[in-house]
Amino acid sequence: MTKTENPMAARPMLPLLLSMSMPVVLSMFIQALYNIVDSMWVARLGTKAITAVSLAYPLQNIAMSLGVGMGVGVGSVISMSIGAKDQEQANKAASLGIALVTVHCVLFALAGLVVTNPFLRMFTDDPDTFQWACDYTYVVMCASFGQLLSMCLEKIFQGLGKMKTTMFLMASGCIINIVLDPVLIFGWFGFPAMGVKGAAIATVIGQIVGFLLYVVICVRKDIGVKIHPRYMKPDGIIIKKIYSVGIPSSLMLAMPSLLVGVLNGILTQIDKIYVAVFGLYFKLQTFINMPSSGVVQGMRPIIGFNYGAEDYKRVRQCISYSLKIVALIMVVGTIGAIGFPDLLLGIFDADKELLEFGIPAFRVIGLSFIFSAVGIVCAGVFEAMGQGKNSLLISLLRQFVIILPLGWVLSRFMGAIGIWITFPIAEGIAALIAWRMLKSSAVYEKRLKK
């Protein structure tokens, strides 16, 4: 590989994929650590405080989902443009992406002012909890610009292959947040004690600092694209490309919250203990999916670049390695859930009753991990190639279309086990359809290309 060659075009695929994925995995673990520490500080204020912050989560999750989804859309267009050696389109995609997200920031601030009060009133009638939830939600929604813009820039940098930069900047924002949490919550070092509102302010300060650090790097260094007002002239084709991936990606990220809400409603009718079991499973799934998601995020810019360059051989190599790595992770998850469910539940201090109901649940749902590898990777591949509808279809099959109706029907006859069975069934069907869709794509049809 010469000095002028782009590593995504010439570097051996496995080392390239690992070098792109590992910083993302580390940054996700840093984010997870922050979430744990943040919850620990808020928990010291009491149960009402934890409840108040939890009530804000759905609105926060919508903002996060749109921010990440838009960033994925922008990053996909940039990767393919750089691969096709169309620098002008890459510049336009980055600049228009920032402009579009800025509009979203204004809309979310207005939504925070209008929606917060009536939304929170639907979930609590306790005056203290309601007031604390309002204090937290108004801040994180009305000042969400730091989160939305930093996420867009993060995906722009990832689309250019600058994974280490995004890792360090995410770590910087999280560390600032962790440091400010106790200072603003409890009033250390002469600051006023602001309680739950202090936690919200610490959160948005960390996000804004992360965004400003991205701005400093963009101003002082040549990052590979130019973000400038002259490239922000509306371009329907590029905007359509961004939203064609961004909207499906956002829906995919928001989907698990909807799934959990509906299934919890069904499980509550059977026995509330199953809601706790499902909650613990979801925590395990999140932990297993974290390294898999890191691989997919590292894979996306590689596939986008080589797909834009029409180097389909390297695209297939990247898909092959990604599938093998994610499958290995999922095999570990399957072995753990089926072979050692009592140990996994023990991590969460599960009592005798929770173990009784949780062990068989983990063993059944655990079968879904190995099948999910295909769906997870294929969804990421279609995002990278700018085919957001295909990616959304796979995710709908995995997490919504099959599980909810089939789970409801089977639960009428089999109880909770009927719901647990739907997870491996849904993942298996989604895997078959996703693989067929992938094999029918241009990547495999044009095997003679380069």
C-alpha positions as CSV (number, residue, x, y, z in Angstrom):
1,M,0.0,0.0,0.0
2,T,1.5,3.3,-1.0
3,K,1.2,6.5,1.1
4,T,-1.4,8.0,-1.2
5,E,-3.7,5.0,-1.2
6,N,-6.7,5.1,1.0
7,P,-6.4,2.2,3.6
8,M,-10.1,1.3,2.9
9,A,-9.1,0.5,-0.7
10,A,-5.8,-1.3,-0.1
11,R,-5.2,-2.5,3.5
12,P,-5.7,-6.2,4.1
13,M,-9.4,-6.6,5.1
14,L,-9.3,-8.4,8.5
15,P,-6.7,-6.0,10.1
16,L,-8.6,-3.1,8.5
17,L,-12.0,-4.2,9.9
18,L,-10.5,-4.8,13.4
19,S,-8.8,-1.4,13.4
20,M,-12.0,0.3,12.5
21,S,-14.2,-1.7,14.9
22,M,-12.2,-1.8,18.2
23,P,-12.2,2.0,18.8
24,V,-16.0,1.9,18.4
25,V,-16.4,-1.0,20.8
26,L,-14.3,0.8,23.4
27,S,-16.2,4.1,23.0
28,M,-19.5,2.1,23.5
29,F,-18.1,0.6,26.7
30,I,-17.2,4.1,27.9
31,Q,-20.7,5.3,27.2
32,A,-22.1,2.3,29.1
33,L,-19.8,3.1,32.0
34,Y,-21.1,6.6,32.0
35,N,-24.7,5.4,32.1
36,I,-24.0,3.3,35.1
37,V,-22.2,6.1,37.0
38,D,-24.9,8.6,36.1
39,S,-27.6,6.2,37.5
40,M,-25.6,5.7,40.7
41,W,-25.4,9.4,41.4
42,V,-29.1,10.0,40.6
43,A,-30.1,7.0,42.8
44,R,-28.7,8.8,45.8
45,L,-31.5,11.2,45.5
46,G,-34.1,8.5,46.0
47,T,-36.5,6.3,44.1
48,K,-38.5,9.3,42.9
49,A,-35.4,10.8,41.2
50,I,-34.7,7.5,39.4
51,T,-38.3,7.4,38.3
52,A,-38.2,11.0,37.1
53,V,-35.2,10.4,34.9
54,S,-36.7,7.1,33.6
55,L,-39.8,8.9,32.5
56,A,-37.7,11.2,30.4
57,Y,-36.1,8.2,28.6
58,P,-38.6,7.7,25.8
59,L,-38.2,11.3,24.6
60,Q,-34.4,11.2,25.0
61,N,-34.4,7.9,23.0
62,I,-36.3,9.5,20.2
63,A,-33.8,12.4,20.0
64,M,-30.9,9.9,20.2
65,S,-32.4,7.7,17.5
66,L,-32.9,10.5,15.1
67,G,-29.4,11.9,15.8
68,V,-27.7,8.6,15.2
69,G,-29.9,7.7,12.2
70,M,-29.3,11.0,10.5
71,G,-25.5,10.6,11.1
72,V,-25.6,7.1,9.6
73,G,-27.3,8.5,6.5
74,V,-24.8,11.3,6.1
75,G,-21.9,8.9,6.8
76,S,-23.2,6.4,4.2
77,V,-23.4,9.1,1.4
78,I,-19.9,10.4,2.4
79,S,-18.3,6.9,2.3
80,M,-19.7,6.0,-1.1
81,S,-18.8,9.5,-2.5
82,I,-15.2,9.2,-1.4
83,G,-15.0,5.7,-2.8
84,A,-16.4,7.0,-6.1
85,K,-13.8,9.9,-6.0
86,D,-16.6,12.4,-5.9
87,Q,-15.3,14.9,-3.4
88,E,-17.9,17.6,-4.3
89,Q,-20.7,15.3,-3.4
90,A,-19.0,14.3,-0.1
91,N,-18.6,17.9,0.8
92,K,-22.2,18.6,0.0
93,A,-23.4,15.6,2.0
94,A,-21.4,16.6,5.1
95,S,-22.5,20.3,4.9
96,L,-26.2,19.5,4.2
97,G,-26.2,16.9,6.9
98,I,-25.1,19.5,9.5
99,A,-27.7,22.0,8.1
100,L,-30.5,19.4,8.3
101,V,-29.6,18.4,11.8
102,T,-29.5,22.0,12.9
103,V,-33.1,22.3,11.7
104,H,-33.9,19.1,13.8
105,C,-32.3,20.8,16.8
106,V,-34.8,23.7,16.6
107,L,-37.7,21.3,16.2
108,F,-36.7,19.3,19.2
109,A,-36.3,22.4,21.3
110,L,-39.8,23.4,20.4
111,A,-41.1,19.9,21.0
112,G,-39.5,19.9,24.4
113,L,-41.4,23.1,25.3
114,V,-44.7,21.8,24.0
115,V,-44.7,18.1,24.6
116,T,-42.9,17.6,27.9
117,N,-45.7,18.6,30.3
118,P,-48.6,16.6,28.8
119,F,-46.3,13.6,28.0
120,L,-45.1,13.2,31.6
121,R,-48.6,13.7,33.1
122,M,-49.6,10.5,31.4
123,F,-47.2,8.5,33.5
124,T,-47.2,10.0,37.0
125,D,-49.6,11.8,39.4
126,D,-47.0,12.2,42.1
127,P,-46.2,16.0,42.3
128,D,-42.5,15.6,43.2
129,T,-41.8,13.0,40.6
130,F,-43.6,15.0,38.0
131,Q,-41.7,18.2,38.8
132,W,-38.3,16.5,38.8
133,A,-39.2,14.8,35.5
134,C,-40.1,18.1,34.0
135,D,-36.9,19.7,35.3
136,Y,-34.8,17.0,33.7
137,T,-36.7,16.7,30.4
138,Y,-36.9,20.4,29.6
139,V,-33.2,20.7,29.9
140,V,-32.2,17.6,27.8
141,M,-34.8,18.3,25.1
142,C,-34.4,22.0,24.7
143,A,-30.6,21.8,24.8
144,S,-30.4,18.6,22.6
145,F,-28.4,20.4,19.9
146,G,-25.1,19.3,21.5
147,Q,-26.2,15.6,21.3
148,L,-27.7,15.8,17.8
149,L,-24.8,17.7,16.2
150,S,-22.1,15.7,17.9
151,M,-23.7,12.5,16.7
152,C,-23.9,13.7,13.2
153,L,-20.2,14.7,13.3
154,E,-19.3,11.4,14.9
155,K,-20.8,9.5,12.0
156,I,-19.2,11.9,9.5
157,F,-15.8,11.1,11.0
158,Q,-16.6,7.4,11.1
159,G,-17.7,7.6,7.4
160,L,-14.2,8.9,6.7
161,G,-12.6,6.1,8.7
162,K,-11.5,8.2,11.7
163,M,-12.6,5.9,14.4
164,K,-10.0,6.7,17.0
165,T,-10.9,10.4,16.9
166,T,-14.6,9.6,17.7
167,M,-13.5,7.4,20.5
168,F,-11.4,10.1,22.2
169,L,-14.1,12.7,21.8
170,M,-16.8,10.5,23.1
171,A,-14.6,9.7,26.1
172,S,-14.0,13.4,26.7
173,G,-17.7,14.2,26.8
174,C,-18.4,11.3,29.1
175,I,-15.6,12.1,31.5
176,I,-16.8,15.8,31.7
177,N,-20.3,14.5,32.4
178,I,-19.1,12.0,35.1
179,V,-17.1,14.8,36.8
180,L,-20.0,17.4,36.7
181,D,-22.7,15.0,37.9
182,P,-22.0,15.0,41.6
183,V,-20.9,18.7,41.5
184,L,-24.2,19.9,40.1
185,I,-26.5,17.3,41.7
186,F,-25.2,17.8,45.3
187,G,-23.7,21.3,45.1
188,W,-20.0,20.5,45.6
189,F,-17.3,23.1,45.6
190,G,-19.7,26.0,46.2
191,F,-22.0,25.2,43.3
192,P,-25.8,25.2,44.1
193,A,-27.3,21.8,44.7
194,M,-29.7,21.3,41.7
195,G,-30.7,17.7,42.2
196,V,-32.1,16.0,39.1
197,K,-31.8,19.2,37.1
198,G,-28.1,19.2,37.8
199,A,-27.8,15.7,36.3
200,A,-29.5,17.0,33.2
201,I,-27.3,20.1,33.0
202,A,-24.2,17.9,33.4
203,T,-25.4,15.7,30.5
204,V,-26.0,18.5,28.1
205,I,-22.7,20.2,29.0
206,G,-20.8,17.0,28.2
207,Q,-22.6,16.8,24.9
208,I,-22.0,20.4,24.0
209,V,-18.3,20.1,24.8
210,G,-18.1,17.0,22.6
211,F,-19.7,18.9,19.8
212,L,-17.3,21.9,20.2
213,L,-14.3,19.6,20.2
214,Y,-15.5,18.3,16.8
215,V,-15.8,21.8,15.6
216,V,-12.2,22.7,16.7
217,I,-10.8,19.6,14.8
218,C,-12.9,20.5,11.7
219,V,-11.5,24.1,11.7
220,R,-7.9,23.2,12.4
221,K,-7.4,20.1,10.3
222,D,-8.3,18.7,6.9
223,I,-10.6,15.9,8.0
224,G,-11.3,14.7,4.4
225,V,-14.4,16.7,3.7
226,K,-15.2,20.4,3.8
227,I,-18.2,21.6,5.9
228,H,-19.0,25.1,4.6
229,P,-22.1,27.2,3.9
230,R,-21.4,27.2,0.2
231,Y,-22.1,23.5,0.1
232,M,-25.4,23.9,2.0
233,K,-27.5,24.9,-1.0
234,P,-30.4,22.5,-1.1
235,D,-29.8,19.5,-3.3
236,G,-32.8,17.2,-3.6
237,I,-30.8,14.1,-4.7
238,I,-28.3,14.3,-1.8
239,I,-31.0,15.1,0.8
240,K,-33.1,12.1,-0.5
241,K,-30.0,9.8,-0.2
242,I,-29.4,11.0,3.4
243,Y,-33.0,10.5,4.5
244,S,-33.4,7.2,2.7
245,V,-30.9,5.8,5.1
246,G,-31.4,8.2,8.0
247,I,-35.1,7.7,8.6
248,P,-35.1,3.8,8.5
249,S,-32.0,3.8,10.7
250,S,-33.8,6.1,13.2
251,L,-36.8,3.8,13.2
252,M,-34.6,0.8,13.8
253,L,-33.1,2.4,16.8
254,A,-36.4,3.4,18.3
255,M,-38.0,0.0,17.6
256,P,-36.7,-1.9,20.6
257,S,-38.3,0.6,23.0
258,L,-41.7,0.0,21.3
259,L,-41.2,-3.8,21.4
260,V,-40.3,-3.7,25.1
261,G,-43.4,-1.6,25.9
262,V,-45.8,-3.8,24.0
263,L,-44.4,-7.1,25.3
264,N,-44.3,-5.8,28.9
265,G,-48.1,-5.2,28.5
266,I,-48.7,-8.8,27.3
267,L,-46.4,-10.3,30.0
268,T,-48.1,-8.3,32.8
269,Q,-51.3,-10.0,32.0
270,I,-49.6,-13.4,32.6
271,D,-47.5,-12.6,35.6
272,K,-45.5,-9.5,36.5
273,I,-42.4,-11.6,37.3
274,Y,-42.0,-12.1,33.6
275,V,-41.6,-8.4,33.1
276,A,-38.5,-8.6,35.4
277,V,-37.2,-11.6,33.5
278,F,-37.6,-9.8,30.1
279,G,-35.9,-6.7,31.5
280,L,-32.9,-8.8,32.6
281,Y,-32.8,-10.5,29.2
282,F,-32.8,-7.2,27.5
283,K,-29.8,-6.1,29.6
284,L,-27.9,-9.2,28.6
285,Q,-28.9,-8.7,24.9
286,T,-27.6,-5.1,25.1
287,F,-24.3,-6.3,26.5
288,I,-23.9,-9.0,23.8
289,N,-24.9,-6.7,21.0
290,M,-22.4,-4.0,22.0
291,P,-19.3,-5.6,20.4
292,S,-21.5,-6.7,17.5
293,S,-22.7,-3.2,16.9
294,G,-19.1,-2.0,17.1
295,V,-18.2,-4.4,14.3
296,V,-21.1,-3.2,12.2
297,Q,-20.1,0.4,12.7
298,G,-16.6,-0.4,11.7
299,M,-17.8,-2.3,8.7
300,R,-20.1,0.4,7.3
301,P,-17.5,2.9,6.0
302,I,-15.4,0.1,4.5
303,I,-18.4,-1.2,2.6
304,G,-19.6,2.2,1.7
305,F,-16.2,3.2,0.3
306,N,-15.6,0.1,-1.7
307,Y,-19.2,-0.1,-2.9
308,G,-18.8,3.5,-4.2
309,A,-15.6,2.5,-5.9
310,E,-17.4,-0.6,-7.3
311,D,-14.8,-2.9,-5.8
312,Y,-17.3,-5.6,-5.0
313,K,-14.6,-8.2,-4.2
314,R,-13.5,-6.2,-1.2
315,V,-17.1,-5.6,-0.2
316,R,-17.7,-9.3,-0.1
317,Q,-14.5,-9.8,1.9
318,C,-15.7,-7.3,4.5
319,I,-19.1,-8.9,4.7
320,S,-17.6,-12.4,5.1
321,Y,-15.2,-11.3,7.9
322,S,-17.9,-9.3,9.7
323,L,-20.3,-12.2,9.6
324,K,-17.7,-14.6,11.1
325,I,-16.7,-12.1,13.9
326,V,-20.3,-11.3,14.8
327,A,-21.3,-15.0,14.6
328,L,-18.5,-15.9,17.0
329,I,-19.7,-13.2,19.5
330,M,-23.3,-14.6,19.2
331,V,-22.1,-18.2,19.7
332,V,-20.6,-17.1,23.0
333,G,-23.9,-15.4,23.9
334,T,-25.9,-18.5,23.0
335,I,-23.6,-20.8,25.0
336,G,-23.9,-18.4,28.0
337,A,-27.7,-18.1,27.8
338,I,-28.3,-21.9,27.3
339,G,-25.5,-23.3,29.4
340,F,-25.1,-20.9,32.3
341,P,-28.4,-19.0,32.7
342,D,-28.2,-19.2,36.5
343,L,-24.7,-17.5,36.5
344,L,-26.0,-14.7,34.2
345,L,-29.0,-14.1,36.3
346,G,-26.8,-14.2,39.4
347,I,-25.0,-11.1,38.1
348,F,-28.2,-9.2,38.7
349,D,-28.7,-10.7,42.2
350,A,-31.7,-12.7,41.0
351,D,-33.7,-14.2,43.9
352,K,-35.1,-17.8,43.9
353,E,-38.3,-16.9,42.2
354,L,-36.5,-14.9,39.5
355,L,-34.2,-17.8,38.9
356,E,-37.1,-20.2,38.6
357,F,-38.8,-18.3,35.9
358,G,-35.7,-16.8,34.3
359,I,-33.6,-19.9,33.6
360,P,-36.0,-21.5,31.2
361,A,-36.7,-18.1,29.6
362,F,-32.9,-17.5,29.0
363,R,-32.4,-20.9,27.5
364,V,-35.2,-20.4,24.9
365,I,-34.5,-16.8,24.0
366,G,-30.7,-17.6,23.9
367,L,-31.3,-19.6,20.8
368,S,-32.0,-16.4,18.9
369,F,-28.5,-15.0,19.4
370,I,-26.8,-17.2,16.8
371,F,-29.4,-16.5,14.2
372,S,-29.3,-12.8,14.8
373,A,-25.8,-12.5,13.4
374,V,-27.0,-12.6,9.8
375,G,-29.7,-10.1,10.4
376,I,-27.5,-7.6,12.3
377,V,-24.7,-7.7,9.6
378,C,-27.0,-7.6,6.6
379,A,-28.9,-4.6,8.0
380,G,-25.6,-2.8,8.4
381,V,-24.5,-3.8,4.9
382,F,-27.7,-2.3,3.3
383,E,-27.3,0.9,5.3
384,A,-23.7,1.2,4.1
385,M,-24.9,0.8,0.5
386,G,-27.6,3.5,0.9
387,Q,-30.4,1.0,0.8
388,G,-32.2,2.0,4.0
389,K,-35.5,0.4,3.1
390,N,-33.9,-3.1,2.9
391,S,-32.2,-2.5,6.2
392,L,-35.5,-1.4,7.9
393,L,-37.3,-4.5,6.5
394,I,-34.8,-6.8,8.1
395,S,-35.1,-5.0,11.4
396,L,-38.9,-5.1,11.3
397,L,-38.8,-8.8,10.7
398,R,-36.3,-9.3,13.6
399,Q,-37.9,-7.1,16.2
400,F,-41.5,-6.3,15.3
401,V,-43.5,-7.9,12.5
402,I,-43.1,-11.5,13.7
403,I,-42.6,-11.3,17.4
404,L,-45.6,-9.2,18.4
405,P,-48.5,-11.0,16.6
406,L,-47.0,-14.5,17.0
407,G,-46.1,-13.8,20.6
408,W,-49.6,-12.6,21.4
409,V,-51.2,-15.7,19.8
410,L,-48.8,-18.2,21.3
411,S,-49.1,-16.6,24.8
412,R,-52.8,-17.4,24.7
413,F,-52.1,-21.1,24.7
414,M,-48.6,-21.5,26.1
415,G,-48.1,-18.6,28.5
416,A,-44.8,-16.7,28.6
417,I,-42.9,-19.6,26.9
418,G,-45.0,-18.7,23.8
419,I,-43.4,-15.3,23.7
420,W,-39.9,-16.5,24.4
421,I,-40.2,-19.0,21.4
422,T,-41.0,-16.1,19.0
423,F,-37.5,-14.7,19.4
424,P,-35.5,-17.5,17.8
425,I,-38.3,-18.0,15.2
426,A,-38.2,-14.3,14.2
427,E,-34.4,-14.2,14.0
428,G,-34.3,-17.4,12.0
429,I,-36.9,-16.2,9.4
430,A,-35.2,-12.7,9.3
431,A,-31.8,-14.4,8.7
432,L,-33.1,-16.4,5.7
433,I,-34.8,-13.4,4.1
434,A,-31.8,-11.1,4.8
435,W,-29.3,-13.6,3.3
436,R,-31.5,-14.0,0.2
437,M,-31.8,-10.2,-0.2
438,L,-28.0,-9.8,0.1
439,K,-27.3,-12.6,-2.4
440,S,-29.6,-10.8,-4.9
441,S,-27.8,-7.5,-4.5
442,A,-25.4,-5.9,-6.9
443,V,-22.5,-7.0,-4.7
444,Y,-23.0,-10.7,-5.5
445,E,-24.5,-10.3,-8.9
446,K,-21.5,-8.5,-10.3
447,R,-18.8,-10.9,-9.2
448,L,-16.6,-10.2,-12.2
449,K,-16.3,-6.5,-11.3
450,K,-12.8,-5.8,-10.2
